[in-house]
Amino acid sequence: MSDPTCPVCATADIICGKWTILVIRDLAEGRSRFCELERSLAGISPRTLSLRLRGLEEQGIVERHTYPEVPPRVEYSLTAKGRALAPLIEDMRRYGSEWLGVRECVPAEAATAGAVGAAA
């Protein structure tokens, strides 16, 4: 579909899937558990989140850590390859602030809490 010899196309193939860049952003910001990611990404289905994490794991961008506890605990983290995308995300954040007038990312749980508080 895209030009595999072009580094921009190859990178876009990885990060341009719906939700993908936001999953990477949240992992870079320290969220590591499936439920934390799901809460932060309002509107993402558990199936989609699972597929995105699995795809990023296959690309070598995310690592999955399973702990032998009861109940089982699974955490996700960025690999070195994934952490290398952080400057790209920061550039996108800066661009959005400077050129699009969007000042900050509001986590989904905070936006929901604000809406609920405003309605009361």
C-alpha positions as CSV (number, residue, x, y, z in Angstrom):
1,M,0.0,0.0,0.0
2,S,2.7,2.5,0.9
3,D,6.3,2.8,-0.3
4,P,8.4,0.5,1.8
5,T,11.6,2.3,0.8
6,C,10.4,5.6,2.2
7,P,11.1,6.1,5.9
8,V,8.2,8.5,6.4
9,C,5.8,5.9,4.8
10,A,7.2,3.1,6.9
11,T,6.8,5.1,10.1
12,A,3.3,6.3,9.1
13,D,2.3,2.6,8.5
14,I,3.1,1.9,12.2
15,I,1.7,5.0,13.9
16,C,-1.2,6.1,11.8
17,G,-3.7,3.3,12.7
18,K,-6.6,4.7,14.7
19,W,-5.7,4.9,18.4
20,T,-2.1,3.7,17.9
21,I,-0.3,7.1,18.5
22,L,-2.5,7.7,21.6
23,V,-1.6,4.3,23.0
24,I,2.0,5.1,22.5
25,R,1.5,8.6,24.1
26,D,-0.2,7.0,27.2
27,L,2.5,4.4,27.6
28,A,5.2,7.2,27.3
29,E,3.3,9.1,30.1
30,G,3.5,6.1,32.4
31,R,0.2,4.3,32.1
32,S,1.0,0.6,31.9
33,R,-2.0,-1.5,32.8
34,F,-4.7,-2.4,30.3
35,C,-7.5,-0.9,32.5
36,E,-5.5,2.4,32.8
37,L,-5.1,2.6,29.1
38,E,-8.7,1.8,28.5
39,R,-9.9,4.6,30.9
40,S,-7.5,7.1,29.4
41,L,-8.6,6.4,25.8
42,A,-12.4,7.2,26.1
43,G,-14.2,5.4,23.3
44,I,-11.8,2.7,22.6
45,S,-13.2,-0.8,22.8
46,P,-11.3,-3.5,24.8
47,R,-11.0,-5.5,21.6
48,T,-9.4,-2.6,19.7
49,L,-7.1,-1.8,22.5
50,S,-6.0,-5.4,22.7
51,L,-5.4,-5.5,18.9
52,R,-3.4,-2.2,19.0
53,L,-1.2,-3.5,21.9
54,R,-0.6,-6.8,20.1
55,G,0.3,-5.1,16.9
56,L,2.7,-2.7,18.6
57,E,4.2,-5.7,20.4
58,E,4.7,-7.5,17.1
59,Q,6.4,-4.3,15.7
60,G,8.8,-4.3,18.7
61,I,7.4,-1.0,20.1
62,V,5.7,-2.4,23.2
63,E,6.7,-5.1,25.6
64,R,4.1,-7.1,27.6
65,H,5.1,-8.1,31.1
66,T,3.0,-10.8,32.9
67,Y,3.4,-11.3,36.6
68,P,2.5,-14.6,38.3
69,E,0.1,-13.2,40.8
70,V,-3.5,-13.9,41.7
71,P,-5.2,-12.3,40.0
72,P,-2.7,-12.1,37.2
73,R,-1.2,-8.7,36.5
74,V,-0.2,-7.6,33.0
75,E,1.7,-4.4,32.4
76,Y,2.8,-2.9,29.1
77,S,5.8,-0.7,28.5
78,L,7.6,0.9,25.5
79,T,10.8,-0.7,24.2
80,A,13.7,1.5,23.1
81,K,12.1,1.5,19.7
82,G,8.9,2.7,21.2
83,R,10.6,5.4,23.3
84,A,12.2,6.7,20.2
85,L,8.7,7.8,19.1
86,A,8.4,10.2,22.1
87,P,10.0,13.2,20.3
88,L,7.5,12.7,17.5
89,I,4.6,12.9,19.9
90,E,6.1,15.9,21.6
91,D,6.5,17.6,18.2
92,M,2.8,16.8,17.5
93,R,1.9,18.3,20.9
94,R,3.9,21.4,20.2
95,Y,2.3,21.7,16.7
96,G,-1.2,21.3,18.1
97,S,-0.5,24.0,20.7
98,E,1.2,26.5,18.4
99,W,-0.8,26.1,15.1
100,L,-4.1,24.5,16.1
101,G,-4.8,26.4,19.3
102,V,-5.2,23.2,21.4
103,R,-3.4,23.8,24.7
104,E,-3.3,20.5,26.5
105,C,-4.3,16.9,26.5
106,V,-7.0,16.2,29.0
107,P,-7.1,12.6,30.1
108,A,-10.4,11.0,29.4
109,E,-11.2,10.3,33.1
110,A,-10.6,14.0,33.9
111,A,-12.7,15.2,30.9
112,T,-15.5,12.9,32.0
113,A,-15.3,14.0,35.6
114,G,-15.5,17.7,34.5
115,A,-18.5,17.0,32.4
116,V,-20.2,15.2,35.2
117,G,-19.4,18.0,37.7
118,A,-20.6,20.6,35.2
119,A,-23.9,18.8,34.8
120,A,-24.6,18.6,38.5
